[in-house]
Amino acid sequence: MKPTTFHAQRRKGQNSVSVVMLQVLVALIPGIGTMWWFFGWGVFIQLALAIIIAVSAEAMVLYLRRKPIVTTLLDFSAVLTATLLALSLPPLAPWWVTVNGALFAIVIAKQLYGGLGYNPFNPAMAGYVALLLSFPQQMTSWNPPLELNGSVGNFSSVLQTIFTNTSADSITMATPLDTVKTELRLNKSIGEITSSPLYGTVAGMGWEWIATAFLFGGCGLLANRAIAWQIPIGFLGGLATMASIFYLQDDAIFLSPAFHLFSGGAMLGAFFIATDPVTAATTSLGRILYGIIMGVIVYVIRTWGGYPDAIAFAILLLNLAAPTIDHFTRPRTVVRSS
């Protein structure tokens, strides 16, 4: 196969980029609001911290590269990267976790490759994985929903926890997906595990509503044609199909398709991260395959891997494969002789 430059270099004009980024940010509002409702002020604190660091880092690198600063920042790509990263972090994660993640996402995963349009990997997910591998304890400790622990609803106490890391261990816990994996190793059935107050109707308490809010925002992006439908449909279809196959075999040890779809970052990843036009496949067939394979990888890692969610790993792996997928799914041009 003849080597080619990254497909991501085919980008729209500056105004179009800004409009798309703003559309995505607006579509994230229902999910952000729902996360705040269930997990408290830490969500907004992490968002503010990540955005400040990301925008500052991008401005610094642009200054050192002698590139336009204001016009580049106004494409809002740094803001979107920071927002997606912050939404993936535990609301009570220490401040230095967020700072390191935002710096890695902007400086290493984005600007080191030349900026927007040249980065082969999704910057937010690259930053997230770097944090997960470096600080696994801090990255896998989430505070329970406010309904189970209202003590994390006070703004001042949350601010103190994030910036001093005091009392964080006493109010954090594993996510529902992580808890399921741990309890299954103790030979408990899915029914026994999900009878805990940590779980709601179809997934973890709060998580099912957060996923629904991101689904609502994602449908808005589809209606506005801000994203292509093939990737989210392929992603969710691949994940649901794998979950259905194993759930029908043994529902005592395998989670239902609904649990997988409405848990963790499935909806956020499907509509807001996997659809990144810079790093995703670009052909129609390629996008479908890109989404399906990603959904399959998420299920495999969630079920048999060492990490509870796997959205970030699946996205980065498919980012790496996107140029190859495009190469083999690009429509052939037929030249007819006269």
PyMOL commands that set and color helices and strands:
alter all, ss='L'
color gray80, all
select helices_A, chain A and resi 7-9+14-27+29-39+42-64+70-73+77-88+95-108+111-113+123-134+136-139+150-153+155-164+168-171+176-185+190-193+207-223+230-249+257-261+266-273+284-304+311-329
alter helices_A, ss='H'
color red, helices_A
deselect
rebuild
show_as cartoon
